[in-house]
Amino acid sequence: MSQAGWIWICAVHSAGFALFHLAFWRLFNWPASLRATTRPNRAILQIANLQLVVVFAGVAAMCVAFPGPLGSSPLGRALLGGMALFWAVRLVGQFIWLRVHHPLVHALSALFALGVVAFGVAASG
């Protein structure tokens, strides 16, 4: 597959995770399910989640709008490599903090691994 194809996969992957994180309020019944924790923890969790939506949407938009510069410039390759690292850290975190044996958790792990591969291959050109 061409580098442009991998960057397109990165765009779809990032857009999908932006939409998935937007759904957290409904999926996890926020803020009602967060009432058991402190007000600062509720705020931090929801703010961090919203910031992830912005990051994922921004990366998706850059992959769509600037595939050439992302794949050919040192700055673009650094951004793609940084996202590969992001997904690698997320995948490791999954095994450290979310030790749940459930098909949906395993599917998420596979999607995190896809992010490592897609962004890593796109970064390496």
C-alpha positions in Angstrom: 0.0 0.0 0.0 1.2 3.5 -0.7 2.1 6.0 1.9 -0.9 8.1 0.9 -3.1 5.0 1.5 -1.7 4.6 5.0 -2.2 8.3 5.7 -5.8 7.9 4.6 -6.2 4.9 7.1 -4.7 7.2 9.8 -7.4 9.8 9.0 -10.2 7.3 9.2 -8.8 5.8 12.4 -8.4 9.3 14.0 -11.9 10.4 13.0 -13.4 7.2 14.3 -11.8 7.7 17.7 -12.9 11.3 17.8 -16.5 10.2 17.3 -16.0 7.3 19.8 -14.8 9.7 22.5 -17.7 12.1 21.8 -20.0 9.2 22.6 -18.5 8.7 26.0 -21.1 10.9 27.7 -23.8 8.6 26.5 -21.9 5.3 26.6 -20.7 5.7 30.1 -23.7 7.7 31.4 -21.6 10.7 32.2 -21.8 12.7 34.5 -24.2 10.5 36.5 -21.8 7.6 36.7 -19.0 9.9 37.8 -20.8 11.2 40.9 -19.0 8.6 43.0 -15.7 10.5 42.5 -14.7 14.0 43.4 -15.7 17.1 41.5 -12.1 17.7 40.4 -11.8 14.1 39.1 -15.1 14.4 37.2 -13.9 17.6 35.6 -10.5 16.3 34.8 -11.8 13.2 33.1 -14.4 15.0 31.0 -12.0 17.8 30.0 -9.3 15.3 29.1 -11.7 13.3 27.0 -12.9 16.5 25.2 -9.2 17.4 24.5 -8.7 13.9 23.0 -11.6 14.6 20.7 -9.9 17.8 19.6 -6.6 16.0 19.0 -8.1 13.1 17.1 -10.2 15.4 14.9 -7.2 17.6 14.3 -5.0 14.7 13.3 -7.8 13.4 11.0 -8.2 16.8 9.4 -4.4 17.1 8.8 -4.2 13.7 7.3 -7.0 14.6 4.8 -5.8 18.1 4.1 -2.0 17.6 4.0 -1.2 14.0 3.1 1.8 15.0 1.0 3.6 17.2 3.5 2.8 14.8 6.3 4.5 12.0 4.4 7.4 13.9 2.9 8.5 16.5 5.5 10.5 15.9 8.6 7.8 17.7 10.6 5.0 15.6 9.1 6.8 12.4 9.7 7.5 13.5 13.3 3.8 14.1 13.8 2.9 10.7 12.3 5.6 9.0 14.4 4.3 10.8 17.5 0.9 9.4 16.9 2.3 5.9 16.5 4.0 6.4 19.9 0.7 7.7 21.3 -1.1 4.5 20.2 1.7 2.3 21.5 1.5 3.9 24.9 -2.3 3.6 24.8 -2.0 -0.1 24.0 0.5 -0.8 26.8 -1.8 1.2 29.2 -4.7 -1.1 28.1 -2.8 -4.1 29.5 -1.7 -2.4 32.7 -4.9 -0.7 33.8 -7.8 -2.3 31.9 -7.3 -6.0 32.5 -10.8 -6.9 31.4 -11.5 -10.1 29.4 -14.3 -8.9 27.1 -14.5 -9.0 23.3 -15.1 -5.2 23.1 -11.9 -4.5 25.1 -10.0 -6.9 22.8 -11.4 -5.1 19.8 -10.2 -1.8 21.2 -6.8 -3.3 21.8 -6.7 -4.4 18.1 -7.7 -0.8 17.0 -4.9 0.7 19.2 -2.5 -1.7 17.6 -3.8 -0.7 14.1 -3.0 2.9 15.1 0.6 1.9 16.0 1.0 0.2 12.6 -0.8 2.7 10.4 0.9 5.8 11.9 4.3 3.9 12.1 4.2 2.8 8.5 3.0 6.2 7.3 5.8 7.9 9.3 8.5 5.6 7.8 7.3 6.4 4.3 
